[in-house]
Amino acid sequence: MKKFVLIVSFIYLMTFAIAAPVFAEEENNDNSNESLDLASDAESAILIERDTGKLIFDKNAHEKLPPASMTKVMTLLLIMEALDQGDLELDEVIQISEYAASMGGSQVFLEAGEEMSVEDLLKGVAIASGNDASVALAERIAGSEEAFVQKMNDKVETLELENTKFQNTTGLPADDHYSTSYDMAIIAKELLKYETITDYTSVYEDYLREGEEDEFWLVNTNRLVRFYSGVDGLKTGFTNEAKYCLTATAQKDDMRVVAVVMGVETPKERNATVSEMLDYAFNHFDTKKLFDKDEIITTMQLLKAENKDIDVVASQSISTIHAKGESTENLQTIVNVEEDVTLPLKKGDQVGTLIVENENDTLSETPLVVDRGIEKASYFTFIKRSMQEMAKYR
């Protein structure tokens, strides 16, 4: 397939190696796990920088464990994808099924036959970890919880996760339902591409059916959104088997990190462990933002498209990461854009890659996508455009 390449050189603060295209597994010698007194209370833990995927710390990160309600990080990812693709609207009203209303565990006490907006159900999942709200949205998106779980496991394969399998949308105890702190971090990294998710996961308290007789008070199960500056998500978890778990994210300045802990004995220890991990990240590393999500990186012309001038944008924010106090490095960005593109395109379809290099070493690769649907040119548009091209040579 033909490609054309744009190369831009620039100087940015950076020496610490950025993650490889997905996640770097290597540890810098100065930051080896052996020298860090972190996550001693957790069975498994991981700490990464979100944009680059840089692995800062891990402990038993590939050990299969029950994720409890952290399962809903994947549920939220598929919900946000459906919203982004226009397959779901925030103001759409959903009628609650008897099955969704029957969910036990954490719930927002939906009634069978009750109608509620997608946005309120999303709040119920993101803030209060509502199992009933999770199932209601899953049924709307996929037709049934079973079909939605298949989509969850399909996404697991797309993300190339080797140690995750879901049996439900909620994290309620089930045989052969497991994940790892590493896999949960990757799912969280993917979810955070949809930056508006933190508009919900950062809320400490809210209400459903506000002003009505059956008004319900939502309180965030993740207390760190109130007590740790910068924390704005993502999802707690607890069952007797899983113990206390948390997939957390926090942002300070341009740096966003994800911390996951699994198998902690008490919620107090869980929150303290995550806080220590976040402190370590923000005290020892800095990032430099290169491009924002949806920032136009280049343009391309598709003569067979209805609108031939196409903006090509970053699929996520793109940064470098470096240890505090490190010197500068010369970086180079390479923009590869496919020349032969098959139409039509959906919003978010990949049409290229942005590569960040340091002295010919590839530091990161980020998909470049279209920011809207691209349709084939109509017959009349194509004829008109062809005549205009021919006229240039008269």
Helices and strands as residue ranges (DSSP letters): E 3-13, G 29-31, G 33-35, E 44-49, E 55-59, G 68-71, H 72-84, E 93-95, H 98-101, E 115-117, H 118-126, H 131-142, H 145-158, H 181-191, G 195-197, H 198-201, E 205-208, E 216-219, H 224-227, E 231-239, E 243-252, E 255-264, H 267-284, E 285-291, E 296-301, E 309-314, E 318-323, E 328-338, E 350-358, E 361-370, H 379-391
